[in-house]
Amino acid sequence: MVLDPLSAFALAGTIVQFIDFTSKVAAGTHEIYKSREGSLVKHENLKRMTADLATLSKTLRDGSSKVLGSKFTANDQSIATIAQRCEEDANLLLTELQEIQAQPQLRILRSFQKAVRATFKQAKIQECRRRLNEYRSQLGLNLVASTREQNSSIVSILKELRDLASKNESRNLAQDGKIDRLQEKLESVMEISSTGITKSSLVKLEPKISSIATDMTTLWLQSKFLANLRFRELPVRQSNIAKAHAKTFEWIVSSESLFTKWLRSREPDDGIFWIGGKAGSGKSTLMKFVCDHPATRANLKEWAAPYQPVVAKFFFWNAGMAMQKSQEGLMRTLLVEVLEAYPEAAEKLFPDRCGAAIDDQWTRDELFAGLERLADGLGQASTMRFGFFIDGLDEYDGNHRDLLDVLKSLSSIACIKFCVSSRPWPIFEREFDRNKNRRLYLQDLTREDIALYVRSTIGADVSFVHKQSEEKGYEELISKIVQDAKGVFLWVYLVVRSLLEGLSNEDTITVLRKRLDALSKTLEGYFHLMLRSVEPVYIHRDETKSGPGSRVCELVFMLEPRAC
């Protein structure tokens, strides 16, 4: 494990704690030995000493078992040996303290004096002190040597943390400067240990050593969780989705839209909002728009108040790799975005992965269990609230009923909202169409957006403006495109591209009309028309290679209606 050098560091910190604690106990017993009344001891102090000593003993045992082994240096193993000797002394002290504590309360002071006089004679107290000083001196020498030996290893761990944070794009790990503060602590330890270890310097080193070991282990685990959850294709689909044309889709984030009201709503059955739309109507572009729009987060904050919402999104893509169209890809993506916002939640969501299993393959059941813990435990009991946006349910490569069951299960928790989109297949309409205030059909609402797009592209073309001033019929051409589109943005985009090509060729209005009439009014027809223009040899080429025919075939397949 990459953090092995820190095990010896952490153990050294525990030994310092033990030496400091047992020194005080030994000094206390010496005073009790001299006192006839035993006035320095109270029952509550005795209980606390016993509990603290038991905890230290267990920590020493666990720490030394980790460090003893061939993969550690001789100095590290010497530190572990000191820990074992300290544990032996701890067990002796613990036995005596427990026996004293077991005496009737009224006789505790007399019993304690008796036990001390019987067990800790003057010579034994001095022997205990001598051993503690010996442990401290030996630990100092080993720690100096170990720190110098392990310095390069710990610096490498810091570098790995920075690399993981960079890959994860993890704002909380990198921007909060936690890694920088670890570097400063390490430099401070090196400076102190370089001048030799004294009793006072060892006391100064203990909190720094313990802090470095604890903080570095925690940060490494958090970064490792994120690195293992991420997958190479995670950002590809969203980055390939076209950005919404200027000023389009603004209606959905207006204060009175159904979507905005849903974002703010705290009704118990408001877990899911559905955006339905024909193929090519712009669902993915709209989902990208709402995910990135500041009004979305602002409205979610109103719902989540007084807590802060975490926004996570996933875009299914049937034409992509397996992770881009699976439940595993969906859950891993949502968890990545949640843990980037709250990295400290990683160990609570996946407690079984904090050890050697951290690099194991993820399973669907394990990921779902993590999301359930997020919703059932952390979400309810902490300041976390979640807004999840999932595009393209119809592009999920699996049983859509299973996917819907997962979404329904998670959305039933009050701290989670889902906004999902899909084509209006029967299975999705049966699930989402019943609540008219929690769904919309995109093709019914984008006429003005399409008109705006057409006018700002064709209508702004220099050739079009020039011809429009000289000849009638150009305005009607724009109206015809908007009318024939029937809310399908992709068809409009392809038609506009064709007409702009015609304008660059100096096509007249008559030719432009013929060009428009020649284009099918449906995407299926349009792509079949494109397919017929591709030579057969390219249509049947090796499917592992990309080409114009294979891409058109893929698009036609994706647009085929499916019965569900």
C-alpha positions in Angstrom: 0.0 0.0 0.0 1.4 3.4 -0.9 1.0 4.8 2.6 3.1 2.2 4.4 5.8 4.8 5.3 3.2 6.6 7.3 2.5 3.6 9.5 5.8 3.9 11.3 5.2 7.7 11.6 1.8 7.2 13.1 3.1 4.5 15.5 5.9 6.8 16.7 3.3 9.4 17.5 1.4 6.9 19.6 4.5 5.9 21.5 5.2 9.5 22.4 1.6 9.8 23.7 2.2 6.6 25.7 5.4 7.8 27.2 3.9 11.1 28.2 0.9 9.4 29.7 2.7 6.7 31.6 5.3 9.2 32.9 2.4 11.0 34.6 1.0 7.8 35.9 4.3 6.7 37.3 4.8 10.2 38.9 1.4 10.0 40.4 1.9 6.5 41.9 5.2 7.8 43.4 3.3 10.6 45.1 0.6 8.2 46.3 3.3 5.9 47.7 4.6 8.8 49.8 1.1 9.9 50.9 -0.7 8.3 53.8 -4.1 9.6 52.7 -3.8 8.9 49.0 -5.5 12.3 48.4 -4.2 12.7 44.9 -6.4 10.0 43.6 -10.2 10.3 42.9 -12.5 7.7 41.5 -13.3 9.5 38.2 -9.6 10.1 37.5 -9.0 6.4 38.0 -11.7 5.4 35.6 -10.3 7.8 33.0 -6.8 6.6 33.4 -8.0 3.0 32.9 -9.9 3.8 29.7 -7.1 5.9 28.3 -4.5 3.3 29.0 -6.7 0.5 27.4 -7.1 2.6 24.2 -3.3 3.3 24.0 -2.5 -0.3 24.5 -4.8 -1.4 21.7 -3.4 1.4 19.4 0.1 0.2 20.1 -0.7 -3.4 19.4 -2.5 -2.5 16.1 0.3 -0.1 15.0 3.2 -2.5 15.7 1.5 -5.4 13.9 1.3 -3.2 10.8 5.0 -2.1 10.9 6.6 -5.4 11.7 7.5 -7.0 8.4 10.2 -7.2 5.8 8.8 -4.3 3.7 9.8 -1.8 6.4 13.2 -0.5 7.2 15.2 -1.7 10.2 14.6 1.7 12.0 10.8 1.3 11.4 10.9 -2.2 12.9 12.8 -0.9 15.8 10.0 1.6 16.4 7.6 -1.3 16.3 9.7 -3.2 18.9 9.6 -0.2 21.2 5.8 -0.1 20.8 5.6 -3.8 21.9 7.6 -3.1 25.0 5.4 -0.1 25.8 2.4 -2.3 25.3 3.8 -4.8 27.9 4.2 -2.0 30.4 0.7 -0.7 29.5 -0.8 -4.1 30.3 0.9 -4.3 33.7 -0.4 -0.8 34.6 -3.8 -1.6 33.2 -4.1 -4.8 35.3 -3.2 -2.9 38.5 -5.6 0.0 37.7 -8.5 -2.4 36.9 -7.9 -4.3 40.2 -8.0 -1.0 42.1 -11.1 0.1 40.3 -12.9 -3.1 41.2 -12.6 -2.4 44.9 -15.7 -1.1 46.7 -15.9 2.7 46.3 -15.8 3.4 50.1 -12.5 1.6 50.4 -10.9 2.8 47.1 -8.3 5.2 48.6 -7.2 2.5 51.1 -7.2 -0.2 48.4 -5.3 2.0 46.0 -2.6 2.7 48.6 -2.4 -0.9 49.3 -2.1 -1.9 45.7 0.5 0.8 45.0 2.6 -0.2 48.0 2.4 -3.9 47.0 3.1 -3.4 43.4 4.9 -0.2 42.9 7.6 -0.2 45.5 10.0 2.7 45.2 12.5 0.7 43.2 9.8 -0.5 40.7 8.7 3.1 40.2 12.2 4.2 39.5 12.6 1.2 37.1 9.4 2.2 35.3 10.7 5.8 34.9 14.1 4.5 33.7 12.5 2.3 31.0 10.4 5.3 29.8 13.5 7.5 29.4 15.2 4.6 27.6 12.2 4.3 25.2 12.2 8.0 24.6 15.9 8.1 23.8 15.8 5.1 21.5 12.6 6.4 19.8 14.4 9.7 19.1 17.3 8.0 17.4 15.0 5.8 15.3 12.7 8.6 14.4 15.5 10.8 13.1 16.8 7.9 11.0 13.3 6.8 9.8 12.3 10.4 8.9 15.4 10.8 6.8 14.9 7.3 5.2 11.2 7.8 4.5 11.4 11.4 3.5 11.6 10.6 -0.3 8.7 8.1 0.1 6.5 10.6 1.8 7.3 13.3 -0.7 6.3 10.8 -3.4 3.0 10.2 -1.6 2.4 14.0 -1.6 3.1 14.1 -5.3 0.7 11.2 -5.9 -2.0 13.1 -3.9 -1.5 16.1 -6.1 -1.7 14.0 -9.3 -4.9 12.3 -8.0 -6.4 15.6 -7.1 -5.6 17.0 -10.6 -7.1 14.0 -12.3 -10.2 14.2 -10.1 -10.6 17.9 -10.7 -11.3 17.8 -7.0 -11.8 21.3 -5.8 -12.0 20.4 -2.1 -8.8 18.5 -2.0 -6.6 20.9 -4.1 -8.1 24.4 -3.6 -8.5 24.1 0.2 -4.7 23.8 0.4 -4.7 20.6 2.5 -1.9 19.1 0.5 0.2 22.3 0.8 -0.4 22.3 4.6 0.8 18.7 4.8 4.0 19.7 2.9 4.6 22.4 5.5 4.1 20.0 8.4 6.5 17.5 6.9 9.2 20.2 6.4 8.7 21.3 10.1 9.2 17.7 11.2 12.4 17.4 9.1 13.7 20.6 10.6 13.1 19.5 14.2 14.5 16.0 13.7 17.6 17.3 11.9 19.0 18.9 15.1 18.6 15.7 17.2 15.7 14.5 19.4 15.4 15.8 22.9 12.6 15.3 25.4 11.1 18.7 24.6 11.5 18.3 20.8 9.9 14.8 20.9 6.8 16.4 22.6 6.7 18.9 19.8 7.0 16.2 17.1 4.2 14.0 18.4 1.2 16.1 17.3 2.9 16.9 14.0 3.7 13.3 13.2 0.2 12.1 14.2 -1.4 14.9 12.1 0.7 14.1 9.0 -0.1 10.4 9.2 -3.8 10.9 9.8 -4.3 13.7 7.3 -2.2 12.1 4.6 -4.0 8.8 5.0 -7.4 10.5 4.8 -6.6 12.5 1.8 -5.1 9.6 0.0 -8.2 7.5 0.6 -10.5 10.2 -0.6 -8.4 10.8 -3.7 -8.1 7.1 -4.4 -11.9 6.6 -4.1 -12.4 9.3 -6.7 -9.7 8.0 -9.0 -11.2 4.5 -8.9 -14.8 5.7 -9.5 -13.9 7.8 -12.5 -13.7 6.2 -15.9 -12.1 7.5 -19.1 -15.2 8.2 -21.0 -17.0 10.0 -18.2 -16.9 13.6 -19.6 -17.1 12.7 -23.3 -20.8 12.7 -24.0 -21.6 16.0 -22.2 -18.6 17.8 -23.9 -19.9 16.7 -27.3 -23.4 18.1 -26.8 -23.9 21.3 -28.7 -24.2 24.4 -26.5 -27.7 26.0 -26.7 -28.0 28.8 -29.2 -28.0 32.3 -27.8 -31.2 33.2 -26.0 -32.9 29.8 -26.6 -34.3 27.7 -23.8 -34.5 30.7 -21.4 -38.2 30.0 -20.9 -37.4 26.9 -18.9 -35.6 28.8 -16.1 -38.1 31.6 -15.9 -39.6 32.1 -12.5 -43.1 30.8 -13.5 -42.0 27.7 -15.5 -43.1 24.3 -14.3 -39.5 23.3 -14.1 -38.5 26.2 -11.8 -41.5 25.6 -9.6 -40.4 21.9 -9.3 -36.9 22.9 -8.4 -38.1 24.9 -5.5 -40.9 22.6 -4.4 -40.7 20.7 -1.1 -43.7 18.5 -1.7 -43.1 14.9 -0.7 -43.9 13.4 -4.2 -41.8 15.8 -6.2 -38.8 13.5 -6.6 -38.8 13.3 -10.4 -39.3 15.9 -13.2 -39.5 14.4 -16.8 -38.6 16.1 -20.0 -40.0 14.2 -22.9 -39.2 14.9 -26.5 -39.0 13.5 -30.0 -35.7 12.4 -31.3 -33.7 15.4 -32.3 -35.9 17.9 -30.4 -32.9 19.1 -28.4 -33.4 17.2 -25.1 -29.6 16.8 -24.5 -28.9 20.4 -25.3 -31.6 21.5 -23.0 -30.4 19.2 -20.2 -26.8 20.6 -20.6 -28.3 24.1 -20.5 -30.2 23.6 -17.3 -27.3 21.8 -15.6 -25.0 24.7 -16.3 -27.4 27.6 -15.8 -26.9 29.5 -12.5 -30.7 29.8 -12.0 -30.9 26.0 -11.6 -28.5 26.0 -8.6 -30.1 29.1 -7.2 -33.6 27.5 -7.2 -32.2 24.2 -5.8 -30.7 26.2 -3.0 -34.1 27.5 -2.1 -35.4 23.9 -2.0 -32.4 22.7 0.0 -32.2 25.7 2.5 -30.7 25.9 5.0 -28.4 23.3 3.4 -26.3 23.3 0.2 -27.3 21.3 -2.8 -24.9 19.1 -4.8 -25.6 19.0 -8.5 -24.6 15.9 -10.4 -25.4 14.9 -14.0 -25.1 11.9 -16.4 -25.8 11.7 -20.1 -26.6 8.3 -21.4 -25.2 7.6 -24.9 -26.3 4.5 -26.7 -23.6 5.0 -29.4 -20.8 5.2 -26.8 -18.8 2.8 -24.7 -20.4 0.3 -22.2 -19.9 2.7 -19.3 -21.8 5.5 -21.1 -25.0 3.5 -21.4 -25.1 1.4 -18.2 -26.4 1.6 -14.7 -22.8 1.2 -13.4 -21.7 4.3 -15.5 -24.6 6.3 -14.2 -24.0 5.5 -10.5 -20.3 6.0 -10.7 -20.7 9.4 -12.4 -23.2 10.6 -9.8 -21.0 9.3 -6.9 -17.9 11.0 -8.4 -19.6 14.4 -8.5 -21.0 13.9 -4.9 -17.6 13.0 -3.5 -15.8 15.8 -5.3 -18.1 18.1 -3.3 -18.0 16.1 -0.1 -14.8 13.9 -0.1 -15.1 13.1 3.6 -18.2 11.0 2.8 -16.2 8.4 0.9 -15.4 6.2 3.9 -19.0 6.3 5.2 -20.5 5.4 1.8 -18.0 2.5 1.2 -16.7 1.4 4.6 -15.5 -2.0 3.3 -13.2 -0.3 0.8 -11.0 1.5 3.2 -8.3 -1.2 3.3 -6.9 -3.5 0.7 -10.2 -3.7 -1.2 -9.9 -0.1 -2.3 -8.7 -1.2 -5.8 -11.2 -3.9 -6.3 -13.6 -3.8 -9.3 -16.9 -1.9 -8.6 -20.1 -3.9 -8.7 -23.6 -2.6 -9.5 -24.9 -3.8 -6.0 -22.0 -2.0 -4.2 -22.6 1.2 -6.1 -26.3 1.1 -5.4 -25.7 0.4 -1.7 -23.4 3.5 -1.6 -26.2 5.7 -3.1 -28.7 4.3 -0.7 -26.4 5.1 2.2 -26.1 8.6 0.8 -29.8 9.0 0.7 -30.9 7.1 3.8 -28.2 8.2 6.2 -25.8 10.9 5.2 -28.4 13.0 3.3 -31.0 13.0 6.0 -28.5 13.5 8.9 -26.1 16.0 7.3 -26.2 19.2 5.3 -26.2 17.4 2.0 -29.1 17.7 -0.6 -28.8 16.3 -4.1 -30.1 17.4 -7.5 -29.4 14.7 -10.1 -29.9 15.4 -13.8 -30.0 12.3 -16.1 -30.3 12.7 -19.9 -31.4 10.0 -22.3 -33.1 7.3 -20.3 -34.1 5.8 -23.7 -30.4 5.3 -24.5 -29.8 3.1 -21.5 -28.6 -0.3 -22.8 -30.6 -2.6 -20.6 -34.1 -3.2 -19.1 -35.7 0.2 -18.8 -38.1 -1.1 -16.1 -35.1 -1.9 -13.9 -33.6 1.6 -14.4 -36.9 3.2 -13.5 -37.2 1.2 -10.4 -33.7 2.4 -9.3 -34.7 6.0 -9.9 -38.0 5.6 -8.1 -36.4 4.0 -5.1 -33.8 6.8 -4.7 -36.2 9.7 -5.5 -38.5 8.6 -2.7 -35.9 10.0 -0.2 -36.7 13.7 0.6 -33.1 14.8 0.1 -32.9 13.8 -3.6 -34.4 15.3 -6.7 -34.1 13.8 -10.2 -34.6 15.6 -13.5 -34.6 13.1 -16.3 -35.2 13.2 -20.1 -36.1 10.7 -22.7 -38.0 10.1 -25.9 -41.8 9.7 -25.2 -41.8 5.9 -25.4 -44.8 4.2 -23.8 -42.8 2.9 -20.8 -41.7 6.5 -19.9 -45.1 8.0 -20.6 -46.8 5.5 -18.3 -44.4 6.3 -15.6 -44.2 10.1 -15.9 -47.1 11.5 -17.8 -49.7 11.3 -15.0 -48.4 14.4 -13.2 -48.9 17.3 -15.6 -47.0 19.7 -13.3 -43.9 17.5 -13.3 -43.3 16.9 -17.0 -43.1 18.7 -20.3 -42.9 17.7 -24.0 -40.1 19.7 -25.5 -41.3 19.8 -29.1 -44.5 21.6 -27.9 -42.4 24.5 -26.4 -39.6 25.2 -28.8 -41.3 26.9 -31.7 -40.1 30.3 -30.7 -36.6 29.0 -30.1 -36.5 27.4 -33.5 -37.7 30.6 -35.1 -35.0 32.5 -33.2 -32.4 30.1 -34.4 -33.4 30.2 -38.0 -33.6 34.0 -38.1 -30.2 34.3 -36.4 -28.5 31.9 -38.9 -30.2 32.0 -42.3 -31.8 35.4 -41.6 -28.4 36.9 -40.7 -26.6 35.5 -43.7 -25.3 38.3 -45.9 -26.5 36.7 -49.2 -29.9 36.0 -47.7 -30.3 39.6 -46.4 -29.2 40.9 -49.8 -31.6 38.6 -51.8 -34.5 39.3 -49.3 -34.3 43.0 -50.1 -34.5 42.3 -53.9 -37.0 39.5 -54.1 -40.1 38.3 -52.3 -40.5 34.8 -50.8 -37.5 34.7 -48.4 -39.6 35.5 -45.3 -42.0 32.7 -46.2 -39.0 30.3 -46.5 -38.2 30.9 -42.8 -41.8 30.4 -41.8 -42.0 27.2 -43.7 -38.9 25.8 -42.0 -40.3 26.7 -38.5 -43.7 25.1 -39.5 -42.3 21.9 -40.9 -39.8 21.4 -38.0 -42.6 20.2 -35.6 -40.2 21.0 -32.7 -37.3 18.8 -34.0 -34.2 21.0 -33.5 -31.8 18.6 -35.2 -33.9 18.5 -38.4 -33.8 22.4 -38.4 -30.1 22.4 -37.9 -29.5 20.0 -40.8 -31.9 21.9 -43.1 -30.3 25.3 -42.2 -26.9 23.9 -43.0 -28.1 22.7 -46.4 -29.7 26.1 -47.2 -26.7 28.0 -46.1 -24.6 25.9 -48.5 -27.1 26.8 -51.2 -26.8 30.5 -50.4 -23.1 30.2 -50.7 -23.6 28.8 -54.2 -25.8 31.8 -55.0 -29.0 29.7 -55.2 -32.1 31.7 -56.0 -35.3 31.5 -53.9 -36.7 29.0 -56.4 -33.7 26.7 -56.0 -33.7 27.1 -52.2 -37.4 26.1 -52.1 -36.6 23.0 -54.3 -33.7 22.2 -51.9 -36.1 22.4 -48.9 -38.8 20.4 -50.6 -36.2 17.7 -51.5 -35.4 17.2 -47.8 -37.6 14.8 -46.0 -39.7 16.3 -43.1 -38.5 13.6 -40.7 -35.1 12.8 -39.4 -35.5 9.1 -40.4 -36.2 10.2 -44.0 -33.4 12.7 -44.0 -30.8 10.2 -42.8 -32.1 7.5 -45.2 -31.6 10.1 -48.0 -28.1 10.6 -46.8 -27.5 6.9 -46.6 -28.5 6.4 -50.2 -25.9 8.9 -51.2 -23.1 6.8 -49.6 -21.4 4.1 -51.7 -22.3 0.6 -50.6 -18.6 -0.3 -50.0 -18.6 2.2 -47.2 -21.9 1.1 -45.7 -20.6 -2.5 -45.1 -17.1 -1.6 -44.0 -15.5 -3.0 -40.9 -17.6 -1.9 -37.9 -14.5 -1.2 -35.9 -13.6 1.6 -38.3 -15.4 5.0 -38.5 -16.7 6.3 -41.8 -19.5 8.3 -43.3 -21.7 5.2 -44.0 -21.2 3.6 -40.6 -22.0 6.9 -38.8 -25.2 7.4 -40.9 -26.3 3.8 -40.2 -25.8 4.4 -36.5 -27.9 7.5 -36.5 -30.7 5.8 -38.5 -30.7 2.9 -36.0 -30.8 5.3 -33.0 -33.8 7.1 -34.6 -35.9 3.9 -35.1 -39.0 3.8 -32.9 -38.9 1.1 -30.2 -41.9 -0.6 -28.6 -41.8 -0.7 -24.9 
